[in-house]
Amino acid sequence: MKESLASRGIYIFLRLVIVLSAAMMFFPAINPARLTERINRNMSLFTSAVAYNSLISELGREINRGWVNETNFVILFISSLILCIGIGLTCVCGCLSVGNIKCKKRGNFFGLIGGATQALGLTGILISYLNMNNNSSDFERLSPMFPSGYFLFCGIAAVVFISSLIQIFLLRKEEKEAVFEIEAKYRTFLMFLPFAALLFVFSYLPLWGWRAAFVEYTAGMPMTMDDFVGFKWFTFLFNDPGTQRDIVRVLQNTLAMSALGLSTSWVAMAFAIFLVEIRNGPFRRFVQTLSTVPNFISWVMVYAIAFAIFSTDGFINSFLSTIGALDGAGRNYLMGDNLIWLKMLGWGMWKGLGWSAIIYIAAIAGIDQQLYEAATVDGAGRFQKMWHITLPGLMSTFFVLLLLSIAGILNNGMEQYLVFENASNTQRITVLDLYIYQRGIEKGLISISTMIGMLKSLISVTLLFAANKASKWIRGESII
């Protein structure tokens, strides 16, 4: 019994260490491969292991002229890759540790190999560092630095190796007829784990960049505590008259376009219902394909199509000139802010209608066909079936999507408005996402744009919970 408790405790600790090591691969601040200040401080271990060009991006001139020894960076790159492979092997160890005795024993061998592989990678990094220090030319030009995260990775490799070795002796002997087996709940968790990792890397890890909202940050410069300014930019947002006017104008555009999108969100559901009702199969597939294809066209191509049709020399003006209905120069329908909100709504619906209808088509396929058969026996017509069976069957899907749309009421996207923006309509077409892009990328105001983006995200989360609460109170159903 004591052996079982000890083994269980070690496995819990081992899993925590493995999760920590997997997360540490993506944190630039503890990258053990950053052996010199000439390596980008925003590079993580994972990036150092998969992107050699990024690793030496700031050393191209020195390497091309032979001023520094490129072999050291090749060793550093290969060692980083080996270290990441070792961490991957330890992740396999952690996954197998939730199985039966046979899975755990195989997992322990992966832990041993993973720990040894990590040690090999860390040794290669150390060799690269020593070579830089021993080469006077490299030392003068690179000023090698020993990364603070190196010893942390060494400790993790040692813990994984020693823990796996101990577990080999603690676990009881497996039965000969035993098979690899993992409980159903753990299998489901392991299937979800890769998606959770992607969610962490692409959705939660970037939140580390929110610290730019609390510093006096200049693009391309290191971010240190000496630049900390607290809530300076938050107070600036509410105290500066010019910024206040811009925010009010941008919010007006954002909320207006989002309101138009919400008010027409039912169109995709109606389109899906009528599309399913088409009896001619080939024609139905043709219409569905034709309406879905625009979703895969970039907004740059959409603007090119709009320019070919509505510009001064476009199709409309050419046609009017041909039939004699146009005297003089044609009109550029893309310029000006007249009805710009409706124009953006129209282009958005044209591009996304077919794609948005797919989820409703799938929901219709899940409606019990016996309901339609019973309605037919009762003498119901096609429109009666649509109204009393299909539409009620889609309402739960519609309200879930509506709640998500309400949560994203401040997220209009940027690409559509960026390509259609010009000097004549910029006052009416600039939405919040485009405004953040203009301030952050075009004007270099990283701190202000980060602060506005952070507030936008917090407001979106608040709206999601508020809409979910309202749905639960009104309909008795919620998505959270």
Buried (B, 14 or more C-beta within 10 A) or exposed (E): EEEEEEBEEBBEEBBEBBBEBBBBBBBBEBBBBBBBEBBBEBBBBBBBBBEBEBBBEEBEEBEEEEBBBEEBBBBBBBBBBBBBBBBBBBBBBBBBBBBBBBBBBBBBBBBBBBBBBBBBBBBBBBBBBEBBBEBEEBBEBBEBBEBEBBEBBBEBBEBBBBBBBBBBEBBEEBEEEEEEEBEEEBEEBBEEBEEEBEEEBEEEBEEEBEBBBBBBBEEEEEBEEEBEEEEBBBEBBEEEEEBEEBBEBBBEBBBBBBEBBEEBBEEBBBBBBEBBBBEEEEEBEEBBEEBBEBBEEEBEEBBEBBBEBBBBEBEBBEEBBEEEEBEEEBBBBBBBBEEBBEBBBEBBBBBBBBBBBBBBBEBBEEBEEEBBEEBEEEEBEEEEBBEEBBBEBBBEBBBBBBBEBBBBBBBBBBBBBBBBBEEBBBEBBBBBBBBBBBBBEEEBBBBBBBBBBBBBBEBBEEBBEEBBEEBEEEEEEBBE
